[in-house]
Amino acid sequence: MDKDLTLKSGNKCLLLKVKRELIPNYFVLAFPETQGEPSTTEVREMLDIGVQYARGLSQELLGDSEAYSVLYSGYSSRREKGWHIHIVLLGNRWKKAWLYFVLCGKNVLQALGLRKDDAPRLI
């Protein structure tokens, strides 16, 4: 379920289904790196789009329009280059706990230098 979306500026963003066994119902809304960094207006619009899609997908797949989390990855905290937000459909407290457990593991591996990390080294 990949979808090209056009922002009011004419730039594109992409809604991508991420196929990860550890985190089911996981999507990324990405601003292609080839377009540079998005403007403040484009960031706001993408966050609005992300929440709208999260609600719709959550209702469609889980029967509850409020069973989702949206995570923004700012420049200094993201692993990959390019601006993006994560949409994860949860369904219950255990799935949310699992999501945070997986994210904790991923970030510990990055902090130890055992997993790729493009984030700047801030002191």
C-alpha positions in Angstrom: 0.0 0.0 0.0 2.4 2.7 -1.2 0.9 6.0 -2.0 2.2 9.2 -3.7 0.8 12.3 -2.2 1.1 15.9 -3.5 1.6 18.7 -1.0 0.1 22.2 -1.6 3.6 23.3 -2.5 3.7 20.8 -5.4 6.3 18.7 -3.7 5.6 15.0 -3.1 5.5 12.8 0.0 5.2 9.1 0.1 3.1 6.9 2.4 4.9 3.6 2.6 4.0 0.3 4.3 7.0 -1.0 6.2 7.2 -4.8 6.2 8.8 -5.6 9.6 7.9 -8.7 11.5 8.6 -7.2 14.8 6.2 -4.2 14.3 3.1 -5.1 12.3 0.9 -2.3 10.9 3.8 0.1 10.5 3.9 2.9 7.9 6.2 5.8 7.1 5.3 9.1 5.6 8.4 10.3 3.9 9.6 13.5 2.2 12.0 12.3 -0.5 15.5 13.4 0.1 15.8 14.5 -3.6 13.5 17.4 -2.7 15.8 18.7 0.0 14.4 19.5 3.4 10.7 20.4 3.7 9.6 23.9 4.6 7.9 24.6 7.9 4.6 24.7 6.1 5.3 21.3 4.4 6.2 19.8 7.7 2.9 21.0 9.2 1.0 19.7 6.2 2.7 16.3 6.4 2.0 15.9 10.1 -1.7 16.7 9.4 -1.7 14.1 6.6 0.0 11.6 8.8 -2.6 11.9 11.5 -5.4 11.7 9.0 -4.0 8.6 7.4 -3.3 7.1 10.9 -6.9 7.6 11.9 -8.2 6.1 8.6 -5.9 3.1 8.6 -6.6 2.5 12.3 -10.3 2.5 11.7 -10.0 0.3 8.6 -7.6 -2.3 10.0 -8.4 -2.3 13.7 -11.9 -0.9 13.9 -10.8 1.9 16.2 -9.8 5.3 14.7 -7.7 6.2 17.8 -5.5 3.1 18.1 -2.3 4.6 16.6 0.9 6.4 17.4 2.6 9.0 15.2 6.3 9.5 15.8 8.3 12.3 14.3 12.0 11.8 13.6 13.9 15.1 13.8 17.2 15.6 12.1 19.3 14.9 15.2 17.4 11.8 16.3 16.7 9.9 13.1 18.8 7.0 11.8 18.2 7.6 8.0 18.7 10.8 6.0 15.5 12.4 4.8 12.5 13.8 6.7 9.8 11.3 7.8 7.2 10.4 10.4 6.3 6.9 11.6 2.7 5.7 11.9 2.2 2.6 13.9 -1.3 1.0 14.5 -1.4 -0.5 17.9 -4.7 -1.8 19.1 -3.9 -2.3 22.7 -1.5 -1.5 25.6 0.7 -4.6 25.1 1.3 -3.7 21.4 2.3 -0.2 22.5 4.7 -1.6 25.1 6.2 -3.9 22.5 6.7 -0.9 20.1 8.6 1.0 22.8 10.6 -2.1 23.7 11.7 -2.6 20.0 12.5 1.2 19.7 14.6 1.0 22.9 16.6 -1.9 21.5 17.2 -0.2 18.2 18.3 3.0 19.9 20.7 1.2 22.3 22.3 -0.6 19.3 22.7 2.8 17.5 24.2 4.5 20.6 26.7 1.7 20.9 27.6 2.0 17.2 26.4 -1.5 16.4 23.7 -0.2 14.0 23.8 2.3 11.2 23.1 5.9 12.4 23.3 9.0 10.2 22.4 11.4 13.1 24.9 14.1 13.9 27.0 13.6 17.0 25.8 16.2 19.4 27.5 16.7 22.8 
